[in-house]
Amino acid sequence: MKAPSFAYAKPRALEEALALLSRAEAKALAGGQSLIPSLNMRLSAPELLVDITGLEALKGIRLEQDVVRIGALATHAEIERSEAVAKHVPLLAEAVQHVAHPAIRNRGTIGGSLALADPAAEYPACALALDATLVVAGTEGRRQVKATEFFKGLFETALRPGELIVAVEFPAQLKDQRTAFAELARRHGDYAIVGLAAFAANGTKRFAFFGAADRAVLARHAAQAKDLEAAKQALAKDLQPPADLYHSPATKLHLARVLLERTWNRLSTPR
Ligand SMILES: Cc1cc2nc3c(=O)[nH]c(=O)nc-3n(C[C@H](O)[C@H](O)[C@H](O)COP(=O)(O)OP(=O)(O)OC[C@H]3O[C@@H](n4cnc5c(N)ncnc54)[C@H](O)[C@@H]3O)c2cc1C
């Protein structure tokens, strides 16, 4: 099918983009890898597409003191190639290998993925595991939103109408911190059946699962457990995965436990 007709604007300044987006029925267009298929399938019909790919304020990846700031327009391919990400946010460097396929990685952006909040996407879980902060802008100004406050439900976020994600800030990994990423998918590059982004430091653990609920979720009970077996048991309190077309809730929980075991062992191994 073809997309319904829409007007198109490509602003050069963030303020101009925000003014256009403050109109009802306007939608931001970044890499278009999710939005365009959804228009073609007539799942949404915005009157105006605001192409944000010309906004310099949303570009670039750089280390700023103790955080790596990734502009919302950074593509999956740029993240994959980034030295700052490889060195200071190794969890994300591992995760991006699992995001879609090369053609999609060349256009899809981190801002688009976080704004979409697909429950089976990799980045929201990485943002939770690493306690990232999203920088968001609207006509009223800028605000910062912790990842733990950002993902509200199935394709739902804390973004207010007309707001844009400008950047996401990941704390640079310290020497005594460990991270591990694991994902099960039918084919490499497909959305996950179940996935896990994990973090450990000084007795603190964070296990962020994706593909196991209506959004990426932190498994708080498992993170408190004293050993792996207790953590695997505790996971039933954290996750009640919905069935998908091919997997029952019990299968998904079993797979989540398999991933928990794999990452637990990696977190315990010195780099
Ligand atoms: C075949 C296929 C396989 C895929 N596999 C995976 C996968 O395994 N894992 C995965 O995570 N993703 C996957 N994707 C999705 C891909 O990663 C998209 O690139 C991503 O979800 C959306 O990014 P985008 O830049 O293309 O956003 P767009 O499609 O342009 O926009 C998506 C939504 O986000 C909004 N938006 C975009 N940028 C911003 C911003 N800065 N601020 C606020 N709102 C914004 C748009 O208005 C729209 O609602 C796949 C896509 C396809 C087509």
The ligand as a Tripos MOL2 file, in Angstrom:
@<TRIPOS>MOLECULE
LIG
   53    58     1     0     0
SMALL
NO_CHARGES

@<TRIPOS>ATOM
      1 C1         13.0430   -4.8750    8.7720 C.3       1 LIG1
      2 C2         13.3130   -4.0440   10.0040 C.ar      1 LIG1
      3 C3         13.9620   -4.6490   11.0800 C.ar      1 LIG1
      4 C4         14.2050   -3.9150   12.2310 C.ar      1 LIG1
      5 N1         14.8330   -4.5220   13.2650 N.ar      1 LIG1
      6 C5         15.0700   -3.8280   14.3940 C.ar      1 LIG1
      7 C6         15.7150   -4.4220   15.5060 C.ar      1 LIG1
      8 O1         16.1170   -5.5890   15.4930 O.2       1 LIG1
      9 N2         15.8850   -3.6670   16.6190 N.ar      1 LIG1
     10 C7         15.4780   -2.3570   16.6800 C.ar      1 LIG1
     11 O2         15.6550   -1.7100   17.7300 O.2       1 LIG1
     12 N3         14.9000   -1.7640   15.6460 N.ar      1 LIG1
     13 C8         14.6780   -2.4590   14.5040 C.ar      1 LIG1
     14 N4         14.0710   -1.8360   13.4500 N.ar      1 LIG1
     15 C9         13.6580   -0.4300   13.5940 C.3       1 LIG1
     16 C10        14.8190    0.5040   13.2710 C.3       1 LIG1
     17 O3         15.7880    0.3850   14.2780 O.3       1 LIG1
     18 C11        14.3470    1.9720   13.2140 C.3       1 LIG1
     19 O4         15.4070    2.6380   12.6930 O.3       1 LIG1
     20 C12        13.9790    2.6450   14.5160 C.3       1 LIG1
     21 O5         13.0460    1.9460   15.2570 O.3       1 LIG1
     22 C13        13.3390    4.0080   14.2650 C.3       1 LIG1
     23 O6         14.3160    4.8970   13.9450 O.3       1 LIG1
     24 P1         14.1440    5.8820   12.7280 P.3       1 LIG1
     25 O7         15.2500    6.8690   12.8400 O.co2     1 LIG1
     26 O8         14.0340    5.1250   11.4800 O.co2     1 LIG1
     27 O9         12.7740    6.6200   13.1210 O.3       1 LIG1
     28 P2         11.4970    6.9990   12.2330 P.3       1 LIG1
     29 O10        10.9680    5.7920   11.5510 O.co2     1 LIG1
     30 O11        11.7990    8.1840   11.3790 O.co2     1 LIG1
     31 O12        10.5030    7.4610   13.4090 O.3       1 LIG1
     32 C14         9.9900    6.5130   14.3190 C.3       1 LIG1
     33 C15         9.1230    7.2640   15.3440 C.3       1 LIG1
     34 O13         9.9440    8.0400   16.2120 O.3       1 LIG1
     35 C16         9.5960    9.4330   16.1120 C.3       1 LIG1
     36 N5         10.8840   10.1430   16.1940 N.ar      1 LIG1
     37 C17        11.9790    9.9550   15.4040 C.ar      1 LIG1
     38 N6         13.0130   10.6860   15.8670 N.ar      1 LIG1
     39 C18        12.5640   11.3620   16.9570 C.ar      1 LIG1
     40 C19        13.1600   12.2710   17.8710 C.ar      1 LIG1
     41 N7         14.4440   12.6510   17.7830 N.pl3     1 LIG1
     42 N8         12.3930   12.7540   18.8860 N.ar      1 LIG1
     43 C20        11.1010   12.3850   19.0150 C.ar      1 LIG1
     44 N9         10.4640   11.5320   18.1800 N.ar      1 LIG1
     45 C21        11.1980   11.0160   17.1590 C.ar      1 LIG1
     46 C22         8.8670    9.5800   14.7970 C.3       1 LIG1
     47 O14         7.9630   10.6730   14.8240 O.3       1 LIG1
     48 C23         8.1390    8.2470   14.7220 C.3       1 LIG1
     49 O15         6.9870    8.2780   15.5180 O.3       1 LIG1
     50 C24        13.8210   -2.5340   12.2980 C.ar      1 LIG1
     51 C25        13.1920   -1.9240   11.1990 C.ar      1 LIG1
     52 C26        12.9270   -2.6630   10.0680 C.ar      1 LIG1
     53 C27        12.2600   -1.9810    8.9000 C.3       1 LIG1
@<TRIPOS>BOND
     1     1     2 1
     2     2     3 ar
     3     2    52 ar
     4     3     4 ar
     5     4     5 ar
     6     4    50 ar
     7     5     6 ar
     8     6     7 ar
     9     6    13 1
    10     7     8 2
    11     7     9 ar
    12     9    10 ar
    13    10    11 2
    14    10    12 ar
    15    12    13 ar
    16    13    14 ar
    17    14    15 1
    18    14    50 ar
    19    15    16 1
    20    16    17 1
    21    16    18 1
    22    18    19 1
    23    18    20 1
    24    20    21 1
    25    20    22 1
    26    22    23 1
    27    23    24 1
    28    24    25 2
    29    24    26 1
    30    24    27 1
    31    27    28 1
    32    28    29 2
    33    28    30 1
    34    28    31 1
    35    31    32 1
    36    32    33 1
    37    33    34 1
    38    33    48 1
    39    34    35 1
    40    35    36 1
    41    35    46 1
    42    36    37 ar
    43    36    45 ar
    44    37    38 ar
    45    38    39 ar
    46    39    40 ar
    47    39    45 ar
    48    40    41 1
    49    40    42 ar
    50    42    43 ar
    51    43    44 ar
    52    44    45 ar
    53    46    47 1
    54    46    48 1
    55    48    49 1
    56    50    51 ar
    57    51    52 ar
    58    52    53 1
@<TRIPOS>SUBSTRUCTURE
     1 LIG1         1 GROUP 0 **** ****
